[in-house]
Amino acid sequence: MDFEESVLAAVEIGYGSGSVEHRWARVESTEKGLALVGYYTDPYVQTDDLTTRVSLVEVFRPATEVEIAHIHLTVREEQRIHFNSTEGLVTITSA
């Protein structure tokens, strides 16, 4: 990985079944950084192991400086959460 050409976004969102994971549909440049848009997978059969949900996403470095990353994640059909990299620990509540 070449950090002059790429940015590495690390996203850790709670824990749960190891069969559920993040999928990132797109990454967009913003005025001050990046926006990652994704969703949880929802397999029919889920394992009962508990593990953290972590993603590492390599993104081509945008022309502007990356000051912040915005995350938009659909966690269930009727609920999308929004947070950014400056918020620290974020608690996801049910809709």
N, C-alpha and C positions, 0 to 999 in steps of 0.2 A: 504494500500500500504506500502510495506517495502522498504525504500530507500537503504538498504544494498543489496537488491536483484534486484531492479528495478530502471529505470531512467524514468522520465516523460518528454516527448518532447511536448512543446506547440508551435503550428504553427498558426499564424494569417496572412491570406493573403487577404487583401483588403475587399471589400464588393460588394454586388450585390444581385440578387434574392435569397431569403431564401430557394428556392427549389434546388439550386446548392450547392454541398458540396464537401469536399475532401474525397477521399477514399485512403487508404494506402495499396499498394499491397505487399510491403515487407520492412523490415528493415535489414540492413547489418552492421556488425562491420567493422570499418576501422582502419587504423593505429593509428589515434588520436581520434576516437569517433564512430559516427554513420552516416549512410546514409539512409534517408527515401525516398522511391520511391512511387509515387502515381499519382493520376489523379483527375480531376474534374468530377463529374457526369454531365450528360447532359440530363435532363428529357425533354420529348416531350413538356409537358405543364409546363411553368415556372411561378411562382408567380411574382407579380410586387412589392412586398415588398423589401426594401433594408436593409440588415443586414450584419454584419461582418462575415467572414468565418474563423472559429476557429476550430482547432483540438487539442485534448489532446491524446497522444499516450503513453501507458505504455509499456516499453520495458525491457526485462531481461537485467540486467547490464552485459556488456561485460567484459572480463578479463582485458582489458586495461582501463586506465583512460579516461573518456569522456571529451575531451577538446573542441570539435567542433561537430556540427551536420550539415551535408550536405543535402540539400533538392533538389530533382529532381521531378518536378511536371509537368505533361502534362495538359496544360490549354485548348488546342483544338487539333484536330486531327493532325495538321501540326506544332504545337508549344509546345515545352517543355522548361521550365525555370529551371535554376540551380542557387542556392545561398546557403550561409551557415550562421550559427548563429552568426558569427562575423561581418557581413556586415551592421547591423543596418537596417534602412528602405530601402527596395528595391522596385523600380518602375518596374512594368511589362508593357512592350510596345508590341504593335501588331507586328506580323511577317511581 
